[in-house]
Amino acid sequence: MSRSQFDVEAEKIAEHAPPSPIAPLKQSGSFSSPRTFATLDSIPTPILRLLTQLAPLLQLLAYVIKLINWEANNVCETLLLIAAYISICLWTSYMIMYGLPLGFMVYGVISWMNNRKRQKKTKNKSSEEGSQASLDVTLDNIKIVNGQIAQLQLWYADHQLDWQNNPSQARRKLQIGFVYVAPIWVVLCLFFGPSTLLAVLGVSWVILRSPWGRVSVFAIQKTAIVRHIVATLVGYLLAIEMALRGKKRVRTVREIIRRARKERGKALEKASTQTMPGDSSELVFKFEIYENQRWWLGVDWTSNMMPGERTPWTDSHNDPIPSKSAFHLPEPTTTVTEQNDEHIMTVKEWKWVEPDWWVDMKGLKEGLIDEDGWQYSNNAWKGATGKGGLKQFTRRRKWCRNAKLVETVSMKQSNNSTDRKRLNATKQASEES
């Protein structure tokens, strides 16, 4: 397999803490690669439920991160984000007063228009599932969000107050914050106002993350006069710091931090032991596979491909997968765990929702596919269109099918607990007699 079990199965499971199962519950999602179906079956159901619940939020976060990092398809989108941020900072009261009602009205109009479009769809099945976020896309969004979180963690690790390993550096950071940063911040707030400062700082941070912003900062850092000015300012600041430095005891602060970490560990341990399983839950996934064909002179359209190109059946990443007739759901699995003298039995069972695969007709109205669901392209699988022609030698169409994962959790008392209850009942009967 080229993508090797979602690429990062271990990373995916470690980065998402499973929430408490809720019973009974049905949710739906999309999964476009049956090739890694065994991996999907091995992921705990709470994590799958969490992915389906957070898919829209993760998509929004990933989109905002791309805008901040200037990685969107259009630079104007980042500029619009900067303009919106400035408007929120400078005119907060007006945005709350007029922006919230206006946003609610816009949301109502958009939802009404989407409902009208949904009613005009020729295929009712593909209309509702077209709005569902693909699980593959959700995993890609998780990678983007995790990358940004990793950068924030590195920044926090470099600037945090480490009282245990390096108390002198922690005291120096506190002195710099109280002696230099705090007075400058207060003075600037008095002259310009907090809203203006927040707007300037936010816009400056976004601009410095742009490619040309990073190049400008690198060029300024290499300028001799800038280095001379920075060295002079640092010299004066260090002189003031040495004059104001005094011996302060930090034993109390250290004890507070140690106590907080200890209490946090106890709280996490208690929360993990109090998690109770639900009765049953159900997750619905839409599987998407692509059928590929090539046109040959005298043979017409066939599944025979040229050497080195994609196979007759692929997923959304053009990786080879079995055909739709060769794909079968796995057998039910049963796991038994013991907790508090009780056996918790979890049964996972996969079932098909529809009796057979169906062709996704989304895009027929826009002319992206023909009446049979085929999308035509040239000899290099480029220039996709919904109409065949003399220059179209390849085509593909998407097959979909829904499958549901039903997880049933049942609790059964262990033999030790049953024997203990029988013994207590016998003792009570003998005492009464």
C-alpha positions in Angstrom: 0.0 0.0 0.0 1.3 3.4 -1.0 -0.4 5.3 1.8 0.2 2.6 4.5 -2.8 2.5 6.8 -4.0 6.1 6.6 -0.3 7.2 6.7 -0.3 7.9 10.4 -2.6 5.5 12.2 -0.6 5.5 15.5 -0.3 9.3 15.3 -4.0 9.6 14.7 -5.0 7.4 17.6 -2.6 9.1 20.0 -3.7 12.6 19.1 -7.4 12.1 19.7 -8.6 11.1 23.2 -11.8 9.1 23.0 -14.8 10.6 24.6 -17.4 8.7 26.7 -19.7 6.7 24.5 -23.3 7.9 24.4 -26.1 5.5 23.8 -27.8 5.1 21.5 -26.5 7.4 18.8 -26.4 7.4 15.0 -24.1 9.6 13.0 -22.9 9.6 9.4 -19.6 10.4 7.7 -17.7 9.7 4.5 -14.8 7.4 3.8 -13.3 7.3 0.4 -10.8 4.5 0.6 -12.0 0.9 1.3 -8.4 -0.1 0.7 -7.6 0.8 4.4 -10.9 -0.6 5.7 -9.1 -2.9 8.2 -7.5 0.2 9.8 -10.9 1.9 10.1 -12.3 -1.2 11.8 -9.5 -1.2 14.3 -10.0 2.4 15.4 -12.2 2.7 18.5 -15.7 3.8 17.8 -15.5 6.9 20.1 -12.7 8.2 18.0 -14.7 7.7 14.8 -17.6 9.4 16.4 -15.4 12.3 17.5 -14.1 12.7 13.9 -17.6 12.8 12.5 -18.7 15.3 15.1 -15.7 17.6 14.7 -15.4 17.4 10.9 -16.9 20.8 10.2 -15.0 22.5 13.0 -11.7 20.9 11.9 -12.4 22.0 8.3 -12.9 25.6 9.4 -9.8 25.5 11.6 -7.7 24.1 8.8 -9.0 26.8 6.5 -8.2 29.6 8.9 -4.7 28.2 9.5 -4.1 28.2 5.7 -5.3 31.8 5.5 -2.9 32.8 8.4 0.0 31.0 6.8 -0.7 32.5 3.4 -1.3 29.0 1.9 -4.8 29.6 0.5 -5.5 29.4 -3.2 -6.1 33.1 -3.4 -4.1 35.8 -1.5 -7.2 38.0 -1.4 -8.8 35.6 1.1 -6.0 36.3 3.6 -6.4 40.0 3.0 -10.1 39.7 3.7 -9.3 37.9 6.9 -7.0 40.8 7.9 -9.7 43.3 7.1 -12.3 41.4 9.1 -9.9 41.2 12.1 -9.2 44.9 12.0 -13.0 45.6 11.9 -13.6 43.4 14.9 -10.8 45.0 16.9 -11.7 48.7 16.0 -15.5 48.4 15.9 -16.3 45.6 18.4 -19.5 47.2 19.7 -20.8 47.8 16.2 -19.9 44.3 15.1 -21.8 42.8 18.1 -24.8 45.2 17.6 -25.3 44.9 13.9 -23.0 42.0 12.8 -24.8 39.2 14.8 -28.3 40.0 13.4 -26.9 40.4 9.9 -25.0 37.2 10.1 -28.1 35.3 11.3 -30.0 36.7 8.3 -27.3 35.7 5.9 -27.2 32.2 7.4 -31.0 31.9 7.0 -30.8 33.0 3.3 -28.0 30.6 2.5 -29.7 27.7 4.2 -32.9 28.4 2.3 -31.0 28.6 -1.0 -29.2 25.3 -0.2 -32.6 23.7 0.5 -34.0 24.8 -2.8 -30.9 23.4 -4.6 -31.3 20.2 -2.7 -34.9 19.8 -3.8 -33.9 20.2 -7.5 -31.3 17.4 -7.4 -32.1 14.6 -9.7 -30.5 12.0 -7.4 -31.9 12.3 -3.8 -29.2 10.0 -2.4 -26.3 12.1 -3.4 -27.8 15.4 -2.3 -27.6 14.9 1.5 -24.3 13.0 1.4 -22.7 15.6 -0.8 -22.5 18.0 2.2 -20.8 15.4 4.5 -17.2 15.9 5.1 -15.0 13.1 3.9 -13.1 11.2 6.5 -9.9 11.4 4.4 -10.4 15.2 4.2 -11.0 15.3 8.0 -7.7 13.4 8.6 -5.8 15.9 6.3 -7.4 18.8 8.3 -6.3 17.1 11.5 -2.7 17.0 10.2 -2.9 20.8 9.4 -4.3 21.6 12.9 -1.8 19.3 14.6 1.1 21.0 12.7 0.0 24.4 13.9 -0.5 23.1 17.5 3.0 21.6 17.4 4.4 25.1 16.4 2.6 26.7 19.3 3.9 24.0 21.7 7.4 24.7 20.5 7.0 28.4 21.0 5.5 27.8 24.5 8.3 25.5 25.4 10.9 28.1 24.5 9.1 30.9 26.4 7.6 29.1 29.4 8.8 29.7 33.0 10.8 26.6 34.0 11.1 27.0 37.8 12.4 23.5 38.3 15.3 23.2 35.8 16.2 26.8 35.2 14.9 29.1 38.0 17.3 32.0 37.2 16.0 32.2 33.6 12.4 32.2 34.8 13.2 35.0 37.2 14.8 37.0 34.3 11.8 36.5 32.1 9.5 37.8 34.9 11.8 40.8 35.4 11.7 41.6 31.7 8.0 41.3 31.6 7.3 43.5 34.6 10.1 46.0 34.1 10.1 46.5 30.3 7.1 45.0 28.6 4.3 45.9 31.1 5.2 49.7 31.3 5.5 50.0 27.5 2.2 48.2 27.0 0.4 50.5 29.5 1.8 53.6 27.9 0.9 52.5 24.4 -2.6 51.6 25.6 -3.1 55.1 27.1 -2.0 56.8 23.8 -3.5 54.5 21.2 -6.0 52.3 23.0 -6.1 48.5 23.5 -8.2 47.9 20.3 -5.7 49.7 18.1 -2.8 47.8 19.6 -4.5 44.4 19.2 -5.3 45.2 15.6 -1.7 46.3 14.9 -0.2 43.3 16.6 -2.5 40.8 14.9 -2.0 42.2 11.5 1.8 42.4 12.0 1.9 38.8 13.1 0.0 37.7 10.0 2.1 39.8 7.7 5.4 38.5 9.2 4.2 34.9 8.4 3.9 35.7 4.7 6.8 34.7 2.4 7.7 38.2 1.5 7.4 39.2 5.2 9.9 36.5 6.2 12.3 37.6 3.5 12.0 41.2 4.7 12.7 40.3 8.3 15.7 38.2 7.3 17.1 41.1 5.3 16.6 43.5 8.1 18.3 41.2 10.6 21.4 41.1 8.4 21.6 44.9 8.2 24.6 46.3 10.2 22.9 49.4 11.5 19.9 47.4 12.8 22.2 45.0 14.7 24.0 48.0 16.1 20.8 49.6 17.4 19.6 46.3 18.9 23.0 45.8 20.6 22.8 49.3 22.1 19.2 48.8 23.4 20.1 45.4 24.9 23.1 47.0 26.6 21.0 49.7 28.3 18.3 47.2 29.2 20.8 44.8 30.8 22.3 47.7 32.8 18.8 48.6 34.2 18.1 45.0 34.9 21.4 44.5 36.9 20.5 47.6 38.9 17.0 46.4 39.7 17.9 42.8 40.3 17.3 41.5 43.8 17.1 38.2 45.6 13.6 36.9 45.7 12.4 33.6 47.1 10.4 31.5 44.7 9.8 28.6 47.0 6.1 29.4 47.3 5.6 29.7 43.6 7.5 26.4 43.1 5.3 24.6 45.6 2.1 26.0 44.0 3.2 24.7 40.5 4.2 21.3 41.9 0.8 21.1 43.8 -1.1 22.1 40.6 0.6 19.4 38.6 -0.1 16.8 41.2 -3.8 17.7 41.5 -4.1 17.7 37.7 -2.8 14.2 37.5 -5.3 13.1 40.2 -8.1 14.7 38.3 -7.2 13.0 35.0 -6.9 9.6 36.7 -10.2 10.1 38.4 -11.9 11.1 35.1 -10.5 8.1 33.3 -11.8 5.7 35.9 -15.3 7.2 35.9 -15.9 6.7 32.2 -18.9 4.4 31.7 -19.7 2.6 28.5 -23.0 3.1 26.7 -25.5 0.5 25.5 -25.0 0.9 21.7 -23.9 3.3 19.1 -24.1 3.4 15.3 -21.8 5.2 12.8 -22.7 5.4 9.1 -19.9 5.8 6.5 -20.1 6.4 2.8 -17.5 4.5 0.8 -16.4 6.1 -2.5 -14.4 4.2 -5.2 -13.7 5.2 -8.8 -14.1 3.0 -11.9 -11.6 3.9 -14.6 -11.7 3.0 -18.3 -9.7 3.8 -21.4 -10.9 4.0 -25.0 -9.1 1.7 -27.6 -9.5 1.8 -31.3 -11.7 -1.0 -32.5 -12.5 -2.1 -28.9 -14.3 1.0 -27.5 -14.3 1.7 -23.7 -12.7 -1.0 -21.7 -11.0 -1.5 -18.3 -7.6 -2.4 -19.9 -5.1 0.3 -19.0 -1.7 1.3 -20.3 1.3 0.0 -18.3 2.3 2.3 -15.5 -1.0 4.2 -15.2 -3.8 3.9 -12.7 -5.6 0.6 -12.2 -9.3 0.0 -13.3 -10.4 0.6 -9.7 -8.9 3.3 -7.5 -9.7 5.5 -4.5 -9.8 9.2 -4.3 -6.0 9.3 -4.2 -5.7 7.1 -7.4 -4.3 4.3 -5.3 -5.3 0.8 -6.5 -8.1 -1.0 -4.6 -10.2 -4.1 -5.3 -13.3 -3.8 -7.4 -16.7 -3.1 -5.8 -17.7 -6.7 -6.3 -14.6 -8.0 -4.5 -15.0 -5.9 -1.4 -16.6 -7.5 1.6 -17.3 -6.3 5.1 -15.3 -7.9 7.9 -16.8 -10.4 10.4 -18.1 -9.2 13.7 -15.5 -8.8 16.5 -16.0 -9.2 20.2 -13.8 -7.9 23.0 -14.3 -8.5 26.7 -12.8 -6.3 29.4 -13.1 -6.5 33.2 -13.9 -3.5 35.3 -15.1 -3.4 38.9 -16.0 -7.1 39.1 -18.0 -6.8 35.9 -17.3 -8.1 32.4 -17.9 -5.5 29.7 -18.5 -7.1 26.3 -18.2 -4.9 23.2 -19.4 -6.3 19.9 -18.6 -4.5 16.6 -20.5 -5.4 13.5 -20.4 -3.9 10.0 -23.6 -3.9 7.9 -24.4 -2.5 4.5 -27.1 0.1 4.4 -28.0 -0.3 0.7 -28.2 -3.6 -1.1 -25.7 -2.5 -3.8 -23.4 0.2 -5.0 -24.8 3.3 -6.7 -23.3 5.9 -9.0 -22.8 9.4 -7.6 -24.7 11.8 -9.9 -23.6 14.9 -8.2 -22.4 17.4 -10.9 -24.9 16.3 -13.6 -26.7 19.7 -13.6 -23.4 21.6 -13.8 -22.3 19.4 -16.7 -19.4 17.8 -14.9 -20.6 14.2 -15.7 -22.9 12.6 -18.2 -26.2 10.8 -17.6 -24.3 7.6 -16.6 -22.0 9.4 -14.2 -18.9 9.3 -16.4 -16.3 12.1 -16.3 -14.1 12.2 -19.5 -10.5 13.5 -19.8 -7.6 13.4 -22.2 -4.9 10.8 -22.6 -3.1 12.0 -19.5 -6.3 12.0 -17.3 -6.5 15.8 -17.4 -9.1 18.3 -18.6 -12.1 16.6 -17.0 -15.4 17.3 -18.6 -18.9 15.8 -18.7 -19.0 15.2 -22.5 -17.0 12.8 -24.6 -15.2 13.8 -27.7 -12.4 13.0 -30.1 -9.7 14.2 -27.6 -11.2 12.2 -24.7 -9.5 8.8 -24.3 -10.1 8.2 -20.6 -13.1 8.4 -18.2 -14.0 7.5 -14.7 -17.1 7.5 -12.5 -17.6 7.4 -8.7 -19.5 4.5 -7.0 -20.8 5.0 -3.5 -22.2 2.7 -0.8 -23.1 3.3 2.8 -22.0 1.0 5.6 -22.8 1.3 9.3 -20.7 0.2 12.2 -22.9 -0.9 15.1 -21.2 -1.2 18.4 -23.1 -2.9 21.2 -21.8 -2.8 24.8 -23.2 -5.1 27.4 -22.2 -5.6 31.0 -22.1 -9.0 32.8 -21.1 -9.7 36.4 -18.0 -11.8 36.8 -18.0 -15.2 38.6 -16.3 -13.8 41.6 -19.0 -11.1 42.1 -21.7 -13.7 41.7 -20.1 -16.1 44.1 -19.7 -13.3 46.6 -23.4 -12.4 46.4 -24.4 -16.1 46.8 -22.2 -16.4 49.8 -23.7 -13.3 51.4 -27.2 -14.6 50.7 -26.4 -17.9 52.3 -25.0 -16.2 55.4 -28.0 -14.0 55.7 -30.4 -17.1 55.4 -28.4 -19.0 58.1 -28.5 -16.1 60.5 -32.3 -15.7 60.1 -32.8 -19.4 60.7 
